[in-house]
Amino acid sequence: MLTNSPLKDWLEFDGALLRLRLARPKANIVDAQMIAALHGALVAYGAQTKLRGVLLDAEGPNFSFGASVEEHLPENCAAMLASLHALIVAMIEFPVPILVAVRGQCLGGGLEVALAGGLIFAAPDAQFGQPEMKLGVFAPAASVLLPYRVNQPAAEDLLFSGRSIGADVAHATGLVHTVFDDPETAVFAYFNQHLAGKSAAALACAVAAARAPMMRDVRQRLAEVERIYLDRLMNTRDANEGLTAFLAKRKPAWEHR
């Protein structure tokens, strides 16, 4: 673990639980450095033979405000999408369950990272949303992942409206597994009861078996949505206006083209 890293990582329970903690509060922006740190940690720890679970959480009052808007600009977005989607695939293909503890805001790219994990344990104050539409863009990875977590209409509600929902609503839709005052404690309880006593070898096989169709589909669909984003969306006037307006802290003026 590097001291200047945006991520803290360590092992607990005699190597059975990997801890990954977003460590740039209060926003915990999912930028190029954060994406690289998360992906690097998954590669570094993926071969640990005793690993039975991962706890992904965040320092500060919020899980993540989302991705870097600057990295969504036309000159940067291709590299940003490629790296984020490579991380998404690595999370989905990781050999043990990734349990996610969420407090406060979990938005945009931050929610996409959470969706790529397994069960989400939320504090009562947690808020979940894909606000990209408010900037004149859309959420590529969430377009692929949300329908796996909730039904299609509920996914489209979040993707098209850009609104946020609270923990209780997220739990009712199936997006959140448990709402608990201390979500990290809830993760520990789940891990100790359901994962710690299992064979790591058998668990890795079970994850591969259960997720195989999803893995194939997500890889294909991420490539498809990247092309929509880069070839269609970023050639619209409104996408560029929305991003520029956000950075300038003004209201966008849509021309619907």
N, C-alpha and C positions, 0 to 999 in steps of 0.2 A: 504494500500500500504506500503510494507516494504522498508525501505531506502536502504537495500542491495540487493533488488530484481533486476533481469535483466529486469523486466517489470514495467512500470508505468501504473496505471489504475485509472480512475476517471469517474464521471458522469457529464454531461453537459446538458443544456436545460431542467432544472427541472426534471432530471432523464430520459429524453427521449433518450439521446445518451450516450452510453458507449464508453469511449476512452481507447484503449489499445495501448501502445507504447513500442516497443522493445528498450531497454535502455542500450545496451552495444556496443556503436559505437567504431570503425568505421565498424566492421565486423558484429555485432549483430548475433553471431553464434547461431544456433538453437541446443543447447546442452541440456542435461538432465535438467539443472536448468531452462532454458528458456521454455522448453516444459512443465515442471511442473507448472511454473508460469502462462503460458497462460491457461493451462487446469484448474488450480485453480481459475483463474479469471472468466472463463466461468461458472464454478459451482457456484461461489459466487454471480454473478450478474444475473444468468439465471432466477431467480424467480422475478426479478424486474417487477412489474406490469405495469409500465408506459413506459417501454423500447420499442423503435421503431427502433433502429439501433445501429450499432457498427462501429466506425472508428478505423481501425488497421493501424498504421503507425510506423515509426522508427526514432530514434535520429540519427544525423550524416548524412553523404553524401550517405550512402547506406542502402537499406532495410535490406539485409542480404546476407552474403557470402555463407550461407548454413549450413549444419549440421557439427558437430564435427567429423573430420576424425578419431580421436582416438577412438571415440565411435562406429565406424564402424568395428573396429578390431574384430576378431572372438570371443574373450572372452566377448565382450560388445554388439555385434550387436543385439542379440536377445532381450535384455532388451530395447535397444534404439528403435528398430522397434516397439515393443509393445507399448511403451509410445508415440511415435510419431503418430502411427496409431490410438491410443485411442484419441489423441488430434484432429486428422483429423475428426474422427467420431463426436466428440463433437462439432466441428465447423460446420459441415454439418447439424447436428441436432439442432443447436442453434435456438431459436424461432423467431429471427429477423434477417434481412439481415446484414451481415458483409461486410462493404465497405472497400476496401484496397487501401491505398495511397502509391505509390512506387516511390522512388528516387534512382538513381544509380543502383548498382548491386542487382539483385534479383535472386539468384542462388540456385540450389540444394534443400536442405531441406527448405530454405527460400521461394523458389517458390512453393514448395509443400504446405506450410502453406498458402501462398497467394491464391493458387488454391482452397483450402478448404473454403475460404471465398466466397463472392459474386462478385460484380462488382469490377474490378481493375481500378484505376485512376492513370495514370503514368505521371511523369515528362518527358520532351523530352530527358533527359539524361539516362533514365532507360534502363537497359539491363536485359533480361530474358534468363535463360538457365538452362539446366540439365546436368552439366559436369561430372556426375558420370562415364560415359563410358570411360572417359580419365583415370580413376583410376582402370579400370578393373572390375567395378561393374555396377549396374543399379539403377534407381530411382523407388522404388516400388510404393509409393503413387502417384507419377506423372504418372506412367504407367496406373493407374486406373483413375486419375482425368483429365489428359490432353485431352483425347478424348471427355469429356463432354464440354470442353471449346473451342476446335478447331476441325477441321475434323481429321480423322484418319491419313491421310498422313502427315499433318502438325505436329500432335503429334509425329508420328514416326520419323520425321526429327529431332526434338529436342531430343528425347529419344535416338536415335541411333547415331547421330553425336556428341552429347555433345557440340554443338556450342551454342552461344548466339545470340539473335536477339534484335534489338533496339525497342524503343517504337512504332515507326511508323509501322514497320513490324508486331509487336505484335498486334497493333490496326487493321491492315488489315486482320489478321487471326481470329480476334474475341477474342483473349486472353485478350486484354485490351479494356475497355469500352470507356475511354476518355483519350486523351493526352492533358495535360494542364501545363502551367509553374509552377503553385502552385497546386499540386494534392489535398492537404488537403482542399484548398478553393473550389475546384471542388466537393469534397465529401460533404462539408457543403451545397453547393448550391443544390446538388441532394437531400440530406436529407431534407432540408427545403422545397423544392418544392414537393417532392414525398412521403416522409415518415412521417414527423413530424405531419402532420394533420390527420393521419390515426388513427383508433382504434387499440391499441396494441393487444387487444384480437382477432380482426379480422385478423390482420397481422400475428399473430402466427399461426392461422388456415390456412391462405393462404400459409405460408412457409411450413407447414407440408403437405398440399395437393400437392403443386407443386414439393416438393422434395421427396415424399414418395418412388417412384420407384428408384430414385438415392440413397437414404439412404440404401435401401435393397441391391442394387447391390454393393455399395461401401463396405459395411460390408463384404459381401461374397468375393469380389475380393481382398480386402486387406489381408484376411486370405490366399487366394491362392498365392498371390505374396510374402507374407512372407515365405511360404514354399519353393517357388522357390529360394528365396534369401538365406535362411538358409540351406536348404537341398542340393541344387544343386550348386549355385554360390559360397558359402563359402567353398565348398569342392574342388574348382578348385585351381590350382596353381597360375593362373594369377590374380585372385582377391586378394589373399594375397600379391602377388608381387606388384600389383599396389598401394595398400594402404601403404605398407612398403616403396616403392619408393617415394611416395608423402611426407611422413613424413621425409624421409632422403633427400629430395630435390634433387632427381636424376631422370633420365629418366627410366621408367620401361622397363624391358626386357621381352617381351611376349614370351611364349612357346606354346601358343594356346591350353592349356590343364588345 
